[in-house]
Amino acid sequence: PAGALAPVAPSAYREARDQVSLSERQEAFLLERLPREWTEEDIHGRLREAGFDLGTEWRSRMLIMRSRLGVSLGRALVASPAHVPHVAQQCPQGTTYRPMDRYDVENFVEQCERFVNLSDDLRRLARPEYFQRVITISEVPSTYGRRDVAHVIKERCGVTVDPRDIVFRFKRWGRQGDTCYVICPTEREADHCVSLIQELAVPKKAAYGALFGATFLWSSRATLFLGHPDLDFLLDSKNWVFTTGWQEDMTADEFMGVLQQLKFSASRAIRHPIPSDNSSAFFFECDSMDRAKRAMMRLRRLKWRWRIKKETPFLAYPRRIDVHRGCEKRYEDEDSCEDSDLDEPVHY
């Protein structure tokens, strides 16, 4: 019959169909894994071939997620309450269809905005005065936006954070990751948030409370951000190690002497000042990835032996943020041949 609804497969949000039918509150649907060279005209043409017409104002009812360079990520939102899962069959193989309610639509629009401004947000995270104030929150549900995370921090920690100071990671195909970075107002409040956001239970969907179950948030200082012209081309290999918290007037030669006394195998060291706490940080290069890993394990033991607070940054594995250029046809972060031994953040 014309009014019948086709069965819907569980979406990426793992929605339970026996709780609240998404088709009853649908306001749009999302097509993912589309060819990146497709434009609005290509999508509209395939929708018409599937017997679904958006009318004369179809351009205003379609939103394609694009990068700062204007490159499509293969994700397109179509504003329509009609449930038409068969349109995905008119698209290339692998295209997925997902119905969306009002909160999902708002989240997707916010993701498009955040992805375009991601470069500016990362530069802001790397400002020197924020070095000790950035915390990492992991296991964040994919339905959460900046305002949802800010609300959790306000309600559970009593700390007011500007939503613009919350930056999410993004995965391939433009999907929002489960990790976000938060700039806290002060270093003390950053320590306070890290101490409280440990296995913190929050709803999977903030808009519906406990209806869809709960998830648990974790926080730490697992990610540090530095930005300086001298560091742009420093990481010419993958065997670098970063350590911070050393004496302010320590030079690179003096640091190399300390490493030799501690029997670290390092070929060179580069000093970088940390104005936020008047200390020095050093990048030192090892001969191989295996020795770099051993150096990080030894630094971890030194942090425990020297009784440095767990929340205090002391060591990290440095990585250059992925850069996409307009002249590239394939980006390095999407090429599996470029993956390193440490291709994901490691909590040491």
TORBA-844112 format. One line per 4 residues: their letters; for each residue x, y, z of N, C-alpha, C, CB. Coordinates in steps of 0.001 Angstrom, whole numbers, padded with zeros to 6 digits. Glycine has a CB too. Layout:
TORBA-844112
a = X:Y:Z:X:Y:Z:X:Y:Z:X:Y:Z  ... $
END
This chain:
TORBA-844112
paga = 000819:-001190:000000:000000:000000:000000:000856:001242:000000:-000928:000004:001186  000251:002377:-000447:001024:003610:-000593:001532:004118:000738:000189:004679:-001261  000779:003894:001821:001179:004419:003116:002088:003515:003908:-000009:004705:003912  002445:002357:003370:003277:001414:004115:004714:001919:004190:003234:000018:003463 $
lapv = 005381:001582:005272:006762:001985:005471:007661:000772:005326:006954:002647:006849  008716:000931:004561:009658:-000165:004383:010464:-000344:005649:010585:000088:003180  010894:-001577:005967:011713:-001787:007168:013043:-001051:007058:011962:-003288:007394  013492:-000516:008165:014716:000269:008201:015785:-000513:008942:014478:001644:008868 $
apsa = 016942:-000616:008332:018052:-001280:009013:018580:-000366:010104:019182:-001655:008013  019170:-000941:011162:019718:-000103:012235:020709:000909:011677:020398:-000972:013306  020623:002129:012112:021475:003193:011607:022811:003165:012318:020804:004559:011778  023682:004139:011928:024991:004230:012563:024870:004614:014028:025865:005236:011833 $
yrea = 023753:005188:014415:023555:005545:015806:023005:004369:016618:022619:006737:015908  022867:003193:016005:022392:001988:016688:021046:002244:017366:023427:001514:017726  020141:002813:016617:018843:003135:017180:017987:001878:017297:018134:004190:016324  017298:001726:018382:016416:000583:018597:015034:000905:018034:016326:000221:020109 $
rdqv = 014568:000139:017053:013301:000436:016387:012111:000180:017295:013166:-000388:015123  012292:-000652:018337:011166:-000962:019210:010970:000098:020282:011365:-002314:019857  011800:001151:020311:011640:002196:021316:010880:003397:020739:013015:002638:021848  011480:004060:019768:010839:005198:019120:011098:005077:017634:011367:006564:019682 $
slse = 010059:004984:016843:010224:004817:015411:010778:006093:014803:008894:004437:014748  011957:006001:014186:012568:007174:013594:011766:007669:012409:013988:006874:013174  011100:006765:011686:010335:007195:010526:009193:008126:010905:009794:005995:009790  008736:008073:012151:007652:008947:012580:008123:010363:012860:006994:008383:013807 $
rqea = 009401:010554:013124:009922:011882:013398:010993:012289:012392:010481:011942:014803  011003:011650:011243:011999:011940:010214:011728:013293:009574:012008:010840:009146  012817:014053:009391:012743:015329:008683:013673:015383:007488:013064:016461:009620  014579:014418:007382:015516:014382:006259:016131:012991:006203:016625:015486:006398 $
flle = 016925:012748:005157:017703:011504:005096:019097:011838:004591:017013:010438:004172  020037:010974:004957:021449:011196:004665:021958:010098:003752:022280:011250:005961  022594:010493:002659:023264:009568:001751:024763:009682:001982:022898:009865:000259  025410:008545:002241:026844:008534:002522:027564:007631:001539:027115:008077:003964 $
rlpr = 028877:007848:001464:029770:007100:000567:029402:007317:-000898:029725:005602:000897  028987:008513:-001216:028761:008893:-002605:030095:009209:-003271:027802:010106:-002697  030175:009127:-004595:031414:009542:-005275:031733:011006:-004974:031292:009329:-006803  032984:011287:-004719:033363:012632:-004308:033232:013652:-005434:034775:012627:-003793 $
ewte = 033212:013190:-006662:033080:014132:-007766:031626:014494:-008059:033718:013559:-009006  030690:013873:-007344:029277:014169:-007569:028928:015551:-007028:028390:013100:-006913  028066:016246:-007778:027536:017536:-007359:026057:017399:-007012:027742:018598:-008462  025427:018508:-006678:023998:018484:-006372:023181:018017:-007571:023528:019869:-005927 $
edih = 023615:018389:-008784:022876:017969:-009980:022915:016456:-010156:023447:018651:-011225  024057:015833:-009884:024161:014374:-010018:023240:013664:-009023:025619:013917:-009807  023218:014143:-007784:022363:013516:-006774:020897:013712:-007124:022658:014092:-005378  020543:014911:-007558:019152:015178:-007930:018712:014308:-009090:018969:016646:-008287 $
grlr = 019614:014106:-010060:019273:013246:-011180:019017:011812:-010765:020362:013283:-012197  019832:011278:-009855:019618:009901:-009389:018335:009788:-008574:020815:009426:-008550  018013:010808:-007806:016760:010780:-007050:015554:010757:-007979:016675:011987:-006115  015614:011509:-009065:014508:011507:-010025:014401:010166:-010735:014687:012629:-011050 $
eagf = 015539:009541:-011017:015502:008212:-011630:014846:007194:-010704:016916:007753:-011992  014982:007425:-009380:014362:006525:-008410:012894:006869:-008167:015125:006570:-007097  012354:007864:-008887:010952:008230:-008725:010691:009175:-007583:010143:007018:-008535  011721:009884:-007135:011553:010805:-006019:011930:012206:-006483:012414:010372:-004794 $
dlgt = 010966:013109:-006487:011158:014465:-006998:011083:015448:-005837:010096:014811:-008085  012091:016314:-005728:012142:017308:-004660:011465:018619:-005047:013577:017574:-004274  010972:018722:-006269:010309:019942:-006704:011278:020957:-007274:009556:020552:-005561  010782:022167:-007501:011590:023199:-008135:012632:023799:-007191:010695:024290:-008661 $
ewrs = 012411:023715:-005897:013340:024277:-004910:014291:023215:-004380:012569:024911:-003749  014688:022289:-005240:015476:021153:-004769:016872:021558:-004288:015600:020126:-005872  017429:022635:-004822:018767:023051:-004402:018790:023485:-002935:019265:024190:-005291  017739:024151:-002496:017687:024616:-001117:017406:023495:-000136:016642:025683:-000974 $
rmli = 017088:022303:-000621:016776:021174:000244:017892:020131:000257:015478:020531:-000195  019056:020515:-000235:020164:019568:-000323:021437:020229:000196:020358:019074:-001782  022197:019497:001004:023445:020000:001568:024515:018926:001450:023257:020429:003048  025609:019254:000765:026732:018328:000612:027856:018777:001539:027223:018267:-000878 $
mrsr = 028406:017865:002288:029512:018168:003185:030788:018317:002366:029673:017065:004266  031443:019465:002523:032657:019754:001764:033771:020197:002705:032389:020837:000698  035004:020039:002222:036165:020488:002981:036411:021962:002728:037409:019666:002616  037453:022485:003345:037787:023895:003164:038194:024180:001726:038908:024306:004118 $
lgvs = 038684:023158:001019:039075:023314:-000378:037904:023164:-001331:040139:022313:-000727  036699:022936:-000784:035528:022769:-001628:035347:021373:-002175:035594:023712:-002747  036113:020402:-001665:036030:019012:-002146:034925:018286:-001385:037400:018269:-001972  034048:017613:-002117:032964:016867:-001487:033514:015650:-000753:031923:016436:-002534 $
lgra = 032891:015330:000376:033289:014159:001166:032353:012985:000958:033338:014510:002638  031419:013102:000018:030527:011992:-000277:029383:011841:000698:031296:010738:-000309  029044:012896:001424:027917:012880:002357:026946:013984:001949:028397:013070:003842  025687:013618:001742:024684:014584:001283:023418:014445:002110:024370:014386:-000220 $
lvas = 022919:015575:002606:021668:015629:003363:020556:016109:002442:021800:016563:004606  019445:015389:002439:018278:015753:001638:017125:016004:002595:017917:014634:000592  016624:017238:002607:015549:017606:003528:014212:017131:002965:015527:019143:003770  013736:016014:003497:012451:015465:003087:011969:014488:004155:012556:014766:001699 $
pahv = 010713:014602:004600:010194:013647:005586:009808:012303:004985:009002:014234:006279  009869:012188:003669:009501:010928:003006:010572:009872:003266:009311:011142:001476  010117:008668:003572:011040:007553:003832:011213:006780:002536:010513:006615:004984  012357:006960:001876:012588:006383:000549:013944:005669:000526:012532:007487:-000552 $
phva = 014095:004565:001236:015405:003896:001270:015834:003318:-000077:015380:002792:002291  014877:003167:-001015:015222:002570:-002304:016072:003501:-003167:013961:002193:-003052  016186:004808:-002802:016975:005719:-003630:018453:005354:-003600:016784:007161:-003166  018898:004691:-002531:020306:004299:-002456:020662:003273:-003529:020622:003735:-001073 $
qqcp = 019668:002538:-004005:019930:001543:-005046:020237:002183:-006392:018743:000614:-005186  019817:003440:-006583:020121:004154:-007807:021500:004800:-007780:019076:005199:-008059  022145:004758:-006636:023484:005323:-006477:024521:004210:-006614:023625:006042:-005101  025789:004546:-006770:026826:003512:-006886:026823:002558:-005698:028196:004159:-007015 $
qgtt = 027331:001370:-005923:027369:000343:-004882:028169:000829:-003680:027972:-000962:-005431  027633:000568:-002502:028259:001009:-001269:027607:002221:-000655:029680:001297:-001511  026748:002919:-001393:026059:004084:-000855:025083:003649:000230:025322:004852:-001974  025073:004362:001325:024198:004035:002448:023142:005126:002621:025018:003862:003751 $
yrpm = 022011:004724:003169:020871:005619:003403:020541:005585:004886:019624:005205:002540  020299:006762:005462:019938:006815:006874:018931:007922:007118:021181:007024:007745  017760:007616:007680:016799:008674:008033:017306:009480:009216:015415:008071:008359  016882:010738:009291:017369:011645:010329:016205:012457:010891:018469:012585:009770 $
dryd = 016224:012661:012220:015236:013535:012837:015820:014939:012959:014802:012993:014227  015087:015828:013632:015502:017228:013691:016854:017380:014375:014454:018059:014420  017094:016612:015435:018361:016729:016151:019525:016214:015307:018295:015965:017475  019278:015160:014540:020322:014661:013645:020651:015674:012562:019894:013342:013010 $
venf = 019624:016347:012050:019846:017361:011017:020679:018510:011576:018499:017889:010472  020332:018990:012768:021101:020074:013380:022551:019653:013606:020460:020501:014710  022744:018401:014023:024098:017907:014260:024897:017849:012966:024053:016526:014911  024265:017407:011870:024973:017310:010591:025352:018692:010069:024111:016574:009556 $
veqc = 024447:019656:010181:024745:021014:009727:025907:021597:010537:023492:021918:009849  025912:021326:011845:027016:021803:012675:028321:021124:012280:026718:021555:014160  028272:019835:011955:029479:019131:011527:030047:019733:010254:029184:017653:011316  029182:020091:009304:029651:020707:008059:030376:022020:008350:028468:020952:007095 $
erfv = 029809:022810:009253:030442:024080:009612:031775:023841:010305:029517:024908:010516  031810:022888:011242:033039:022633:011990:034132:022075:011098:032770:021675:013134  033743:021258:010111:034752:020669:009231:035392:021736:008346:034129:019565:008361  034610:022699:007884:035169:023785:007085:036128:024626:007915:034051:024664:006514 $
nlsd = 035807:024845:009183:036624:025677:010062:037644:024883:010864:035742:026438:011001  037852:023612:010528:038726:022756:011337:040156:023284:011380:038719:021333:010790  040667:023783:010266:042049:024292:010243:042219:025454:011215:042437:024738:008820  041266:026379:011211:041344:027514:012137:041235:027049:013586:040239:028536:011828 $
dlrr = 040374:026059:013844:040221:025551:015209:041498:024882:015702:039058:024565:015280  042175:024130:014827:043415:023468:015223:044513:024485:015494:043864:022485:014143  044561:025549:014700:045544:026605:014979:045264:027258:016326:045529:027670:013862  043988:027419:016645:043653:028034:017934:044046:027114:019087:042147:028362:018005 $
larp = 043866:025798:018931:044290:024853:019966:045796:024924:020208:043892:023430:019576  046548:025259:019152:048009:025263:019248:048570:026592:019735:048608:024930:017911  047721:027524:020147:048233:028785:020677:049003:028521:021973:047074:029793:020922  050128:029207:022187:050995:028896:023347:050281:028974:024686:052169:029838:023373 $
eyfq = 049373:029936:024863:048719:030095:026163:047742:028973:026482:047995:031411:026211  047387:028144:025487:046437:027058:025717:047122:025708:025946:045492:026952:024543  048456:025678:025996:049170:024400:026040:048747:023560:027241:050678:024639:026080  048594:024173:028415:048234:023452:029636:046723:023415:029874:048920:024087:030828 $
rvit = 045943:024022:029006:044509:024145:029252:043648:023263:028352:044098:025566:029079  044261:022520:027439:043511:021663:026517:043417:020256:027095:044181:021633:025115  042202:019738:027186:041995:018359:027638:041349:017570:026509:041112:018309:028928  041519:016267:026560:040968:015362:025551:039854:014539:026180:042074:014435:024961 $
isev = 038678:014549:025578:037546:013738:026032:037278:012678:024966:036264:014624:026295  037265:011428:025367:037078:010322:024433:035772:009589:024717:038262:009348:024511  035408:008723:023777:034164:007948:023824:032930:008854:023774:034127:007088:025090  033031:009968:023068:031900:010881:022931:030939:010311:021886:032378:012320:022531 $
psty = 029638:010189:022181:028688:009662:021188:028688:010504:019911:027268:009614:021780  028445:009856:018793:028473:010555:017507:027314:011520:017356:028455:009559:016370  026297:011421:018214:025165:012343:018141:025413:013641:018881:023935:011688:018689  026534:013761:019577:026812:014945:020384:027433:016049:019528:027744:014589:021553 $
grrd = 027025:017287:019838:027640:018455:019248:028376:019253:020304:026597:019319:018557  028831:020430:019924:029598:021252:020860:028768:021668:022071:030129:022488:020153  027512:022053:021825:026675:022493:022942:026386:021358:023909:025370:023073:022425  026253:020121:023402:026002:018980:024285:027198:018724:025202:025691:017722:023457 $
vahv = 028414:018776:024637:029607:018570:025458:029763:019698:026466:030862:018469:024576  029504:020939:026044:029596:022068:026970:028584:021931:028102:029378:023390:026225  027379:021403:027798:026363:021208:028831:026812:020156:029842:025025:020797:028198  027419:019068:029381:027903:018027:030281:028983:018585:031208:028449:016830:029479 $
iker = 029918:019355:030653:030987:019925:031476:030416:020901:032495:032033:020629:030596  029416:021673:032099:028802:022635:033023:028052:021925:034140:027850:023569:032270  027267:020891:033796:026443:020212:034791:027258:019315:035715:025380:019395:034105  028261:018624:035183:028999:017643:035976:030253:018212:036633:029380:016480:035110 $
cgvt = 030843:019247:036025:032094:019786:036564:031957:021210:037091:033160:019749:035505  030861:021874:036758:030690:023253:037198:031587:024231:036487:030931:023347:038651  032061:023882:035302:032962:024736:034522:032239:025178:033262:034291:023991:034169  032218:026466:033008:031562:027013:031827:032579:027112:030686:030935:028406:032136 $
vdpr = 032275:026418:029586:033164:026393:028421:032407:026944:027219:033688:024944:028135  033041:027822:026482:032461:028340:025242:032375:027201:024227:033307:029532:024675  031192:026940:023633:031098:025853:022636:032109:025987:021504:029703:025813:022048  032521:027202:021174:033515:027377:020111:034892:026867:020518:033610:028840:019721 $
divf = 035096:026623:021825:036367:026097:022315:036368:024571:022392:036676:026680:023681  035406:023932:021746:035328:022470:021691:035529:022051:020242:033956:021939:022253  036552:021248:019998:036928:020848:018642:036880:019330:018548:038346:021383:018267  036129:018816:017586:035998:017374:017384:036986:016889:016340:034569:017013:016967 $
rfkr = 037405:015655:016508:038158:014968:015457:037194:014470:014392:038986:013788:016041  037715:014270:013189:036918:013728:012103:037620:012514:011519:036670:014791:011017  036811:011528:011152:037333:010328:010535:037259:010472:009018:036557:009081:011012  037587:009387:008354:037479:009379:006900:036009:009506:006495:038103:008087:006307 $
wgrq = 035764:010046:005311:034424:010303:004789:033709:011399:005582:033597:009020:004812  034453:012151:006382:033854:013267:007081:033038:012908:008300:033016:014001:006164  033102:011674:008748:032355:011286:009944:033011:011878:011194:032272:009743:010056  032187:012316:012111:032691:012858:013373:033258:011740:014225:031580:013604:014137 $
gdtc = 034446:011944:014763:035072:010952:015618:034489:010963:017019:036558:011185:015679  034961:010050:017852:034478:009958:019233:035400:010674:020209:034334:008502:019641  036258:011559:019688:037191:012304:020515:037034:013793:020253:038636:011856:020249  037053:014586:021309:037016:016033:021152:038032:016669:022089:035596:016583:021427 $
yvic = 038460:017873:021729:039438:018623:022505:038761:019875:023049:040687:018988:021642  038969:020149:024328:038285:021240:025014:039315:022199:025594:037353:020698:026127  039147:023491:025302:039992:024529:025891:039296:025018:027159:040248:025717:024878  039844:024698:028300:039257:025122:029580:039683:026558:029904:039684:024158:030728 $
pter = 038876:027254:030707:039204:028663:031018:040550:028836:031705:038130:029256:031895  040919:027919:032621:042192:028009:033329:042807:026618:033432:042004:028636:034740  044081:026575:033785:044755:025293:033977:044170:024538:035172:046262:025509:034174  043798:025261:036214:043215:024612:037392:041882:023963:037042:043027:025629:038534 $
eadh = 041062:024649:036254:039783:024064:035857:039984:022893:034901:038893:025124:035208  041056:022914:034134:041370:021762:033282:041680:020537:034139:042564:022081:032351  042476:020721:035202:042757:019615:036120:041473:019119:036792:043779:020052:037188  040609:020051:037128:039340:019692:037781:038474:018843:036841:038568:020972:038212 $
cvsl = 038393:019219:035573:037586:018452:034615:038173:017068:034382:037478:019201:033285  039492:016992:034293:040130:015683:034077:039862:014758:035253:041651:015843:033868  039847:015292:036465:039624:014446:037640:038188:013940:037730:039971:015210:038902  037227:014692:037199:035822:014301:037313:035318:013498:036112:034969:015530:037485 $
iqel = 035826:013774:034931:035351:013060:033733:036163:011785:033579:035468:013952:032446  035876:010834:034424:036492:009514:034382:035364:008483:034508:037574:009338:035527  035073:007809:033406:033947:006873:033335:032642:007588:033746:034207:005632:034254  032448:008741:033167:031277:009561:033458:030117:009138:032561:031597:011065:033266 $
avpk = 029024:008704:033157:027879:008214:032395:027071:009387:031841:026986:007313:033274  026808:009356:030528:025980:010360:029863:025053:009641:028887:026861:011431:029122  023903:010228:028537:022996:009594:027558:023654:009496:026182:021673:010389:027451  023334:008421:025465:023849:008286:024109:023286:009361:023191:023525:006907:023557 $
kaay = 022046:009751:023427:021423:010839:022686:020954:011882:023682:020240:010330:021808  021633:013014:023701:021334:014031:024701:019903:014540:024594:022298:015186:024566  019346:014558:023393:018011:015121:023203:016919:014232:023777:017752:015354:021735  017192:012931:023973:016171:011991:024424:016471:011387:025786:016017:010893:023420 $
galf = 017405:011969:026516:017680:011486:027858:018168:010050:027877:016454:011610:028704  017630:009269:028807:018059:007880:028990:017322:006907:028081:017861:007469:030426  016552:007414:027109:015736:006536:026279:016576:005561:025465:014873:007359:025354  017745:005990:025012:018583:005157:024155:019807:004618:024884:019019:005944:022943 $
gatf = 019782:004621:026205:020895:004067:026958:021956:005109:027260:021508:002919:026205  023061:004644:027827:024129:005541:028269:025468:005087:027724:024180:005612:029797  026401:006009:027735:027788:005720:027404:028667:006394:028440:028145:006199:025962  029951:006112:028417:030853:006604:029461:031971:007427:028839:031441:005431:030277 $
lwss = 032171:008622:029377:033204:009526:028896:034467:009398:029736:032700:010970:028911  035596:009590:029072:036893:009603:029738:037636:010857:029301:037718:008314:029410  038446:011408:030174:039215:012598:029831:040661:012437:030291:038583:013857:030462  041538:013152:029631:042964:013115:029959:043644:014260:029219:043610:011731:029579 $
ratl = 044960:014323:029384:045760:015239:028572:046558:014407:027572:046711:016120:029466  045861:013548:026861:046525:012618:025948:047018:013300:024682:045587:011494:025582  046539:014494:024383:046921:015180:023152:047374:016598:023478:045744:015201:022142  048547:016959:022981:049092:018298:023139:049203:018944:021765:050474:018261:023854 $
flgh = 049033:020256:021706:049088:020973:020437:050156:022056:020518:047706:021587:020083  051008:022090:019488:052029:023120:019353:051992:023661:017930:053442:022562:019700  052152:024948:017803:052192:025560:016489:053258:026637:016422:050837:026140:016134  054199:026475:015468:055261:027463:015300:055889:027230:013920:056344:027358:016457 $
pdld = 056276:028304:013225:056894:028106:011903:058127:027219:011927:057264:029433:011316  058875:027230:013026:060087:026398:013098:059764:024909:013166:060921:026793:014310  058528:024559:013488:058154:023155:013624:057474:022591:012391:057257:022985:014801  057237:023437:011387:056464:022992:010229:057128:021826:009499:056263:024147:009268 $
flld = 058444:021865:009377:059156:020826:008621:060152:020070:009504:059890:021450:007426  059884:020064:010813:060798:019382:011736:060679:017867:011637:060529:019824:013167  059471:017348:011574:059258:015910:011639:059499:015284:010269:057833:015593:012137  060782:015182:009892:061128:014599:008609:061189:013082:008658:062443:015142:008138 $
sknw = 061027:012503:009844:060957:011050:009997:059932:010730:011076:062357:010446:010355  059657:009458:011288:058670:009028:012273:059301:008581:013585:057841:007910:011708  060574:008922:013783:061309:008426:014954:061535:009498:016005:062640:007860:014526  060691:010521:016011:060835:011608:016972:060044:011332:018243:060386:012924:016352 $
vftt = 060534:011872:019357:059857:011789:020652:059825:013192:021237:060578:010776:021626  058733:013500:021923:058562:014831:022513:058481:014704:024025:057291:015533:021955  059155:015616:024731:059073:015664:026189:059055:017127:026624:060266:014895:026851  058338:017421:027682:058171:018797:028138:058307:018861:029652:056806:019360:027694 $
gwqe = 058356:020088:030180:058459:020281:031623:059872:020455:032126:057843:019140:032319  060847:020682:031219:062237:020817:031635:062537:022276:031994:063189:020325:030519  063711:022491:032602:064089:023813:033081:064074:024827:031943:065472:023769:033733  063654:026050:032259:063431:027068:031230:064691:027412:030458:062874:028315:031855 $
dmta = 065839:027506:031141:067066:027932:030484:067917:026764:029980:067875:028771:031429  067378:025558:029970:068140:024409:029477:068276:024492:027962:067460:023078:029889  069485:024263:027462:069742:024295:026031:069647:022888:025449:071123:024908:025742  069659:022812:024116:069586:021513:023446:070814:020668:023753:069443:021698:021934 $
defm = 072014:021303:023835:073233:020548:024142:073181:019991:025564:074480:021439:023965  072676:020785:026495:072555:020296:027870:071547:019157:027949:072142:021435:028815  070468:019252:027182:069482:018165:027184:070081:016889:026592:068223:018576:026394  070880:017014:025535:071531:015838:024957:072480:015205:025977:072300:016220:023667 $
gvlq = 073138:016040:026799:073993:015484:027849:073192:014707:028873:074768:016588:028538  072014:015206:029231:071153:014479:030167:070718:013150:029560:069918:015325:030544  070359:013169:028277:069955:011920:027618:071089:010901:027609:069498:012200:026185  072318:011349:027389:073451:010424:027386:073685:009845:028775:074717:011130:026890 $
qlkf = 073505:010676:029811:073654:010160:031172:072577:009125:031493:073595:011309:032184  071384:009333:030966:070293:008386:031190:070321:007229:030189:068956:009105:031107  071327:007230:029300:071542:006172:028316:070381:006063:027331:071747:004842:029019  069915:007228:026852:068970:007276:025753:069735:007322:024439:068027:008491:025885 $
sasr = 069220:006643:023430:069856:006652:022106:069189:007725:021250:069755:005246:021416  069746:008929:021257:069192:010052:020499:070280:010645:019619:068604:011133:021448  069922:010980:018384:070892:011536:017444:070915:013057:017470:070588:011056:016044  069800:013708:017782:069756:015166:017865:068538:015592:018657:069738:015804:016459 $
airh = 068556:016847:019111:067447:017377:019899:067190:018819:019493:067744:017280:021420  065934:019194:019493:065505:020548:019155:064712:021110:020332:064650:020563:017841  065085:022296:020790:064398:022926:021920:063232:023773:021434:065375:023789:022735  062137:023777:022237:060986:024639:021959:060483:025204:023284:059848:023854:021211 $
pips = 060414:026529:023428:059967:027120:024709:058467:026946:024911:060326:028617:024766  058064:026794:026172:056653:026692:026553:056330:027881:027456:056345:025321:027278  055760:028954:026908:055524:030159:027723:054479:029966:028812:055099:031296:026836  053541:029028:028632:052435:028904:029578:052898:028550:030989:051463:027862:029091 $
dnss = 053988:027777:031117:054496:027423:032448:055985:027735:032593:054251:025942:032726  056518:028551:031671:057930:028962:031743:058871:027769:031825:058155:029869:032946  058673:026828:030921:059521:025648:030879:060026:025444:029453:058754:024395:031379  060786:024378:029272:061322:024031:027953:060820:022655:027545:062874:024065:027956 $
afff = 060560:022514:026266:060199:021217:025685:061245:020860:024635:058756:021248:025056  061405:019566:024406:062413:019108:023460:061837:018023:022563:063656:018590:024198  062190:018116:021288:061981:017037:020335:063326:016354:020144:061393:017563:018970  063400:015056:020360:064651:014353:020080:064369:013156:019174:065337:013894:021399 $
ecds = 065311:012937:018257:065159:011913:017215:065971:010678:017564:065591:012461:015840  065353:009522:017385:066023:008238:017609:066403:007612:016264:065111:007272:018423  067203:006556:016328:067684:005939:015102:066614:005098:014416:068891:005087:015396  065627:004615:015155:064602:003744:014582:063320:003893:015379:065069:002263:014566 $
mdra = 062246:003362:014823:060972:003402:015528:061020:002560:016792:059847:002922:014621  061732:001450:016758:061830:000602:017943:062490:001355:019097:062619:-000677:017622  063563:002109:018800:064225:002869:019854:063362:004040:020315:065582:003376:019369  062554:004588:019415:061634:005658:019810:060600:005120:020805:060927:006261:018564 $
kram = 060088:003930:020557:059133:003320:021480:059785:003025:022829:058557:002031:020879  061007:002526:022790:061708:002257:024048:061948:003547:024819:063042:001546:023781  062269:004617:024115:062486:005897:024785:061209:006379:025472:062974:006950:023781  060069:006192:024826:058810:006604:025428:058485:005764:026657:057682:006505:024412 $
mrlr = 058780:004483:026611:058548:003645:027780:059467:004052:028937:058762:002167:027426  060701:004416:028639:061618:004844:029695:061188:006190:030267:063057:004931:029159  060705:007086:029411:060202:008359:029919:058982:008154:030808:059856:009293:028761  058192:007179:030463:057032:006869:031314:057494:006407:032687:056143:005785:030659 $
rlkw = 058528:005579:032745:059036:005120:034036:059646:006280:034823:060079:004007:033837  060329:007188:034107:060899:008348:034783:059807:009234:035373:061763:009155:033816  058694:009374:034654:057592:010182:035179:057069:009580:036481:056453:010291:034140  056994:008267:036540:056536:007610:037768:057607:007725:038866:056200:006117:037494 $
rwri = 058878:007551:038493:059955:007586:039498:060128:008991:040060:061284:007099:038887  059969:009996:039221:060112:011386:039674:058832:011925:040290:060528:012274:038516  057831:011073:040399:056556:011413:041045:055891:012653:040427:056780:011645:042536  055891:012688:039116:055177:013746:038391:053696:013396:038368:055733:013920:036933 $
kket = 052850:014371:038613:051407:014116:038639:050940:013485:037337:050639:015415:038896  049964:012594:037448:049470:011890:036278:048898:012853:035248:048420:010877:036682  048259:013941:035713:047633:014882:034797:048639:015817:034136:046598:015689:035527  049877:015864:034611:050875:016787:034067:051497:016223:032798:051967:017075:035107 $
pfla = 051479:016938:031695:052112:016444:030460:053613:016309:030634:051808:017381:029282  054159:015203:030157:055599:014992:030247:056172:014405:028961:055919:014082:031416  055445:013544:028275:055948:012933:027055:054806:012766:026062:056617:011574:027354  055162:012667:024799:054166:012481:023744:054879:012010:022487:053368:013798:023474 $
yprr = 054100:011411:021602:054615:011034:020278:054201:012121:019299:054078:009617:019820  055136:012872:018733:054758:014006:017870:054337:013558:016482:055914:014987:017754  053266:014178:016006:052785:013919:014652:052380:015241:014019:051592:012915:014658  052673:015366:012756:052256:016552:012024:050787:016390:011630:053154:016783:010766 $
idvh = 050018:017437:011819:048604:017385:011443:048487:017210:009941:047857:018662:011901  047533:016367:009510:047347:016103:008092:047031:017390:007340:046232:015077:007881  047717:017577:006226:047510:018757:005393:047020:018294:004021:048826:019605:005268  045875:018810:003597:045341:018522:002273:045584:019725:001369:043826:018178:002343 $
rgce = 046202:019489:000237:046488:020554:-000712:045639:020386:-001968:047983:020572:-001072  045304:021511:-002593:044430:021463:-003751:045018:020721:-004924:044083:022830:-004169  046361:020636:-005028:046990:019962:-006170:047032:018451:-006012:048394:020482:-006367  046701:017932:-004835:046785:016495:-004589:045515:015792:-005059:047027:016218:-003098 $
krye = 045702:014672:-005706:044563:013851:-006107:044235:012795:-005052:044844:013180:-007448  045235:012418:-004266:045017:011466:-003178:045823:011940:-001985:045420:010008:-003592  045163:012056:-000849:045808:012596:000336:046551:011499:001081:044780:013264:001253  047641:011891:001748:048487:010915:002424:047743:010185:003533:049712:011596:002992 $
deds = 046865:010874:004256:046176:010232:005363:045135:009226:004889:045521:011273:006233  044840:009193:003589:043904:008210:003054:044623:007095:002314:042907:008882:002131  045947:007121:002329:046758:006104:001671:047298:005158:002737:047921:006748:000849  046907:003895:002681:047327:002931:003701:048835:002715:003693:046617:001602:003492 $
ceds = 049504:003026:002571:050960:002856:002515:051683:003853:003403:051452:002997:001084  051000:004934:003775:051616:005956:004606:051385:005725:006092:051093:007306:004219  050649:004673:006461:050364:004413:007870:051646:004038:008608:049314:003292:008015  051808:004558:009798:052989:004273:010606:052651:003241:011674:053536:005562:011254 $
dlde = 053663:002866:012451:053436:001913:013535:052505:002501:014591:054767:001502:014174  052546:003814:014746:051695:004490:015706:050697:005341:014927:052534:005359:016702  049693:004704:014352:048739:005418:013517:047547:005931:014284:048274:004539:012417  047492:005689:015595:046429:006208:016436:047046:006771:017717:045380:005104:016757 $
pvhy = 046389:007714:018360:046929:008245:019622:047116:007142:020661:046003:009334:020183  048253:007149:021313:048572:006131:022305:048636:006792:023667:049909:005413:021971  047963:006225:024647:047944:006754:026015:049102:006114:026789:046558:006469:026722  050170:006862:026991:051317:006345:027763:051204:006827:029200:052680:006803:027137 $
END
